[in-house]
Amino acid sequence: MIPIAKPLIGETETQYVMEVLKSGILAQGPKVKELEERFAQLCKTKHAVAVNSGTAAIHAALYAAGVRRGDEVITTPFTFVATANPIIMQGAKPVFVDIKEDTFNIDPESVIEKITPKTKAIIPVDLFGQIYDYKAISEIAEDKKIKVVEDACQAVNAQIDGKMAGSLGDLACFSFYATKNIISGEGGIITTDNRDYAELARRFRHHGQSEQTRYEYFDLGYNYRMMDLQAAIALAQLEKVDAFTDRRIENARLLTKGLKDIKGIGVPYIKPGTKHVFHQYTIKVDGFRLNRNKLIEHLNKNDIGCGIYYPKPLHLHPFFMKAGYKKGDLPVSESASEKVLSLPVHPSVSKDDIKKIVEVIKYA
Ligand SMILES: Cc1ncc(COP(=O)(O)O)c(C=O)c1O
């Protein structure tokens, strides 16, 4: 089987984890600090704050950005639920707006339409590894005095106009979940240039205590701390991030070369000036001789894994429909959900695997 995702754990990960086990410091300690320094360097930001998931990163970033009960936060429904849940965890209301058909990323025009006096922040998502339209979103945010929290959970090492993912909004959030481009099993990190935001995020991950004055609680916080054991894995992965990224980009290029002329298969669009890091390689199945379900069956029969990200936009799930959303509200997201199909693109996918994927689709 060519799996849709595969964690790549090597000697370095094992060695770094063993060092932590022998050090006696398993929970947050020097390895977490080292990871924060290295990750901030990668993103070219002043600060990074490690936490124990991407979800925790988004929650802490929203807290640091000042999102509180009664506020509204604008985001895309064409994403993983963890983009939106932290908005609700902060007592605020997610306001979903539609996406652009080509990039699957939030449509800045639709954002403008939904801004109200209650809007506190926007969460654009770098979906599948391609950065959102940061120029348009930054302009809107500056004009309306709204914060931007970038959900870069799928986009470590991505770039746009020479700028790194994680450096574009007020704060950004990454995930090191086991299927991501670099991993720690579970884990996440927040990046920002703003010292106060970094301090607030540090407090939030630690029950509202400042890390300087322990056992003094300034606000509500959580136990969102990352373990040194997790940081050890992430540090080893970080050393390989460029090699991993290059492999994904090359695999995507070969897939596109093989698939681009097949009728009814739409290959991923790469916006000029962006370095798309292909967390997912997502095609659109639209007018192909097999419908999407039949194509999935055919791929699986030929030992090729694939996945639908995402089968239904968030606003059409029972939890979010309680807020009054209905089918037809966000047609571009709804239509994308019916067509998308992600194919294996991770660094373990070989040239032969790609040849097989292309042929299995071409001769389906
Ligand atoms: C777009 C997006 N946002 C948020 C998350 C949440 O990250 P985690 O699973 O580490 O909590 C993920 C990954 O799962 C994601 O893909």
The ligand as an ORCA input file, in Angstrom:
! r2SCAN-3c Opt
* xyz 0 1
  C      -5.550     23.358      9.400
  C      -5.326     22.743     10.748
  N      -5.588     23.465     11.848
  C      -5.387     22.975     13.078
  C      -4.914     21.685     13.281
  C      -4.795     21.179     14.675
  O      -3.584     20.634     14.990
  P      -3.454     19.470     16.088
  O      -4.017     18.220     15.498
  O      -1.979     19.408     16.338
  O      -4.199     19.911     17.298
  C      -4.613     20.898     12.162
  C      -4.049     19.540     12.261
  O      -4.526     18.589     12.719
  C      -4.851     21.433     10.864
  O      -4.617     20.693      9.774
*
